[in-house]
Amino acid sequence: MKTVITFLGLLNGVYMLLDGIFVIITGKYIGPEKPGPWAEFFYKMNVNVFKLGWLFILYGLLWLVWLYALWTNKEWAYHFGLFISLISLWYLPLGTSTSIIIFVTLLFWRQKIGL
């Protein structure tokens, strides 16, 4: 279980970090020209989604910090994992899917993971 959520956390963290750096450098996200469904929320608030690179970098770093805490058995790893999973739900479709899996795994298999 710990290996699975580590892989999913790395997927979220590394991708968000790279996507944030990429959009700051190039002015576009990795992938299609139009950002995913998550961007609709920001468009409705008149936020330029191509200026959110810092947010993706922050999220990516938070995921990596959580992975460090998970593997070094920090006492705050469990709650931080739940938190980062919840605040990443908006990142449709991949971030949402991986966040739900991590959240549910933490909730129901906490002991199996060693937290």
MARSEKOL-570471 format. One record per residue: residue in three letters; x, y, z of N, C-alpha, C in turn. Coordinates in steps of 0.2 Angstrom, whole numbers, padded with zeros to 4 digits, always signed. Atoms other than C-alpha are relative to their C-alpha. Example, Ala and Ser with C-alpha at 12.3 -4.5 7.8 and 13.67 -1.06 7.14 Angstrom:
// residues 2
ALA+0004-0006+0000+0062-0022+0039+0004+0006+0000/SER-0004-0006-0001+0068-0005+0036-0004+0005+0003/
***
This chain:
// residues 115
MET+0004-0006+0000+0000+0000+0000+0004+0006+0000/LYS-0005-0006-0001+0014+0012+0005+0003+0001-0007/THR-0003-0001+0006+0022+0009-0012-0005+0003-0005/VAL+0005-0002+0005+0006+0012-0022-0001+0008+0001/ILE+0001-0007-0001+0003+0029-0013+0006+0004-0001/THR-0006-0004+0002+0021+0034-0015+0000+0001-0007/PHE+0000-0001+0008+0020+0031-0034-0005+0005-0002/LEU+0005-0005+0002+0004+0041-0035+0001+0007+0003/GLY-0003-0007-0002+0011+0055-0024+0005+0003-0004/LEU-0005-0003+0005+0026+0056-0035-0003+0002-0006/LEU+0003-0002+0006+0015+0056-0050-0003+0007+0001/ASN+0003-0007-0001+0005+0071-0043+0006+0005+0001/GLY-0005-0005-0001+0020+0080-0036+0005+0002-0005/VAL-0005-0001+0006+0033+0078-0050-0004+0004-0006/TYR+0003-0003+0006+0020+0082-0063-0002+0007+0001/MET+0002-0006-0002+0013+0097-0054+0006+0005+0000/LEU-0007-0004+0000+0031+0104-0051+0002+0001-0007/LEU-0002-0001+0007+0036+0101-0069-0005+0005-0004/ASP+0005-0004+0003+0020+0109-0075+0000+0007+0002/GLY-0001-0007-0002+0022+0124-0065+0006+0004-0002/ILE-0006-0003+0003+0040+0127-0070-0001+0001-0008/PHE+0001-0001+0007+0035+0124-0088-0004+0006-0002/VAL+0004-0005+0001+0021+0136-0088+0003+0007+0001/ILE-0004-0007-0002+0032+0150-0080+0005+0001-0006/ILE-0005-0001+0005+0045+0147-0093-0003+0001-0007/THR+0002+0000+0007+0035+0144-0109-0007+0004-0001/GLY+0007-0003+0001+0018+0152-0105-0006-0004-0002/LYS+0005+0005+0001+0009+0136-0108+0001-0006+0004/TYR-0001+0006-0004+0006+0120-0099+0002-0006-0004/ILE-0001+0006+0003+0012+0103-0103-0006-0003-0003/GLY+0006+0004+0003+0000+0094-0115-0004+0005-0005/PRO+0004-0004+0005-0014+0102-0125+0000+0008+0001/GLU+0000-0008-0001-0015+0121-0128-0005+0002+0005/LYS+0005-0002-0005-0031+0122-0118+0001-0004+0007/PRO-0001+0003-0007-0028+0118-0099-0007-0005+0001/GLY+0005+0005-0002-0039+0104-0092-0006+0003+0003/PRO+0006-0002-0003-0056+0105-0084+0001+0004+0007/TRP-0001-0003-0006-0049+0112-0068+0001+0008-0001/ALA+0000-0007+0002-0046+0129-0077-0006+0004+0000/GLU+0006-0003+0000-0064+0132-0079-0002+0004+0006/PHE+0001-0004-0007-0065+0137-0060+0003+0006+0000/PHE-0003-0006-0001-0052+0150-0062-0002+0005-0006/TYR+0003-0005+0006-0059+0157-0079-0006+0003+0003/LYS+0006-0003-0003-0075+0160-0069+0001+0006+0005/MET-0003-0006-0004-0065+0171-0057+0004+0005-0003/ASN-0004-0005+0004-0057+0180-0071+0008+0000+0002/VAL-0007+0002-0002-0040+0172-0066+0004-0003-0006/ASN-0004+0002+0006-0027+0170-0080+0004-0006+0002/VAL-0002+0007-0002-0023+0151-0078+0008+0000-0002/PHE-0007+0000+0002-0006+0154-0087+0005+0004+0005/LYS-0004-0003-0005+0000+0164-0072+0000-0003+0006/LEU+0001+0004-0007-0003+0150-0059+0006-0005+0000/GLY-0006+0004-0001+0014+0142-0061+0002-0001+0007/TRP-0003+0001-0007+0019+0146-0044-0005-0004+0005/LEU+0005+0005-0004+0003+0137-0037+0002-0007-0002/PHE-0002+0007+0002+0008+0121-0047+0007-0002+0004/ILE-0007+0001-0003+0026+0123-0040-0001-0002+0007/LEU+0002+0000-0007+0019+0125-0022-0003-0007+0001/TYR+0004+0006-0001+0007+0110-0024+0005-0006-0001/GLY-0004+0005+0002+0021+0099-0032+0005-0001+0006/LEU-0005+0001-0006+0033+0103-0017-0004-0002+0006/LEU+0004+0002-0006+0019+0100-0004+0000-0008-0001/TRP+0001+0008+0001+0017+0082-0012+0007-0003+0002/LEU-0007+0003-0001+0036+0079-0011+0002+0000+0007/VAL-0001+0000-0007+0037+0085+0007-0004-0005+0003/TRP+0004+0005-0003+0023+0073+0011+0003-0007-0001/LEU-0003+0006+0001+0032+0059+0003+0006-0001+0005/TYR-0005+0000-0004+0047+0063+0013-0002-0002+0007/ALA+0003+0001-0007+0036+0063+0029-0002-0007+0001/LEU+0003+0006+0000+0028+0047+0024+0006-0006+0001/TRP-0006+0005-0001+0045+0037+0022+0004+0001+0006/THR-0004-0001-0006+0053+0045+0037-0004-0001+0006/ASN+0005+0001-0006+0038+0041+0048-0001+0006+0004/LYS+0001-0006-0003+0035+0059+0053-0007-0001+0003/GLU+0007+0000-0003+0020+0060+0065-0005+0004-0003/TRP+0005-0004+0003+0012+0073+0055-0001-0002-0007/ALA+0001+0002+0006+0013+0063+0039-0008-0002-0002/TYR+0007+0003+0002-0005+0055+0040-0004+0006-0001/HIS+0005-0006+0001-0014+0072+0043+0002+0004-0006/PHE-0002-0004+0006-0003+0081+0030-0002-0003-0007/GLY+0002+0004+0006-0007+0067+0017-0007+0001-0001/LEU+0008-0001+0001-0026+0069+0020-0001+0007-0002/PHE+0001-0007+0002-0024+0088+0019+0002+0001-0008/ILE-0002-0001+0007-0014+0088+0002-0004-0004-0005/SER+0004+0004+0004-0025+0075-0005-0007+0004-0001/LEU+0007-0004+0000-0041+0086-0001+0001+0006-0004/ILE-0001-0006+0004-0033+0102-0008+0002-0001-0007/SER-0002+0002+0007-0028+0093-0024-0006-0003-0004/LEU+0006+0003+0003-0045+0087-0028-0002+0004-0007/TRP+0002-0005+0005-0048+0102-0040+0004-0002-0007/TYR-0005+0001+0006-0034+0096-0052-0003-0006-0004/LEU+0003+0005+0004-0045+0086-0064+0004-0001-0006/PRO+0003+0007-0003-0044+0072-0070+0005-0003+0004/LEU-0005+0004-0003-0027+0065-0065+0001+0001+0008/GLY-0001-0001-0007-0024+0074-0049-0006-0002+0005/THR+0006+0002-0004-0042+0071-0043+0000-0007+0001/SER+0000+0008-0001-0041+0052-0046+0006-0002+0005/THR-0005+0002-0004-0024+0050-0038-0001+0003+0008/SER+0001-0002-0007-0029+0061-0023-0005-0004+0004/ILE+0005+0004-0003-0045+0051-0020+0003-0006+0002/ILE-0003+0006-0002-0035+0035-0020+0004+0001+0006/ILE-0005-0001-0006-0022+0042-0008-0004+0001+0006/PHE+0004-0001-0005-0035+0049+0003-0004-0006+0003/VAL+0004+0006-0002-0046+0033+0004+0005-0005+0003/THR-0005+0004-0003-0030+0023+0007+0002+0002+0007/LEU-0002-0003-0006-0024+0034+0021-0006-0001+0005/LEU+0005+0001-0005-0041+0033+0029-0001-0007+0002/PHE+0002+0006-0001-0044+0015+0028+0005-0005+0002/TRP-0006+0005-0001-0027+0007+0028+0006+0003+0004/ARG-0006-0004-0004-0017+0019+0040+0005-0005+0003/GLN-0004+0005-0003-0011+0004+0050+0005-0004-0004/LYS-0004+0004+0005-0005-0006+0035+0006+0005-0003/ILE-0005-0005+0003+0005+0010+0029+0005+0001+0005/GLY-0005-0001-0005+0013+0011+0046+0000+0007+0003/LEU+0001-0006-0003+0006+0028+0051-0004+0000+0006/
***
